[in-house]
Amino acid sequence: MAETNEALERAKVAQTLAGNANTVVQAYGFLFEALLGTMKDNNLISPSQIKTVFYRAATMVDEIRPQNPLQETVCRGMREVISRVAKGSGIEVPPPGQTGMQRKQGG
């Protein structure tokens, strides 16, 4: 019975941590979208440059070489978030490995 209670407690902690992580990711995504929108509205970034931002981010994820199933899941999740946020800006990100870009060295 003690093992069950301990497992439940660990599961609750894991759920709380996952919820907190999701909240942070969502907030960063909203801030990023707002920043891009503000930059676009003030003619500081063009639509083609916004597209480049998403393509470069996708390329960076595509170039990660996962070493285990967890890393594969994380990479897939990052790619899905990038694609979903891009869609909010009317941009369709190509499938992995098909952005036609290479990651720039130093950033």
Secondary structure, 3 states (H helix, E strand, C coil): CHHHHHHHHHHHHHHHHHHHHHHHHHHHHHHHHHHHHHHHHCCCCCHHHHHHHHHHHHHHHHCCCCCCHHHHHHHHHHHHHHHHHHHHCCCCCCCCCCCCCCCCCCC
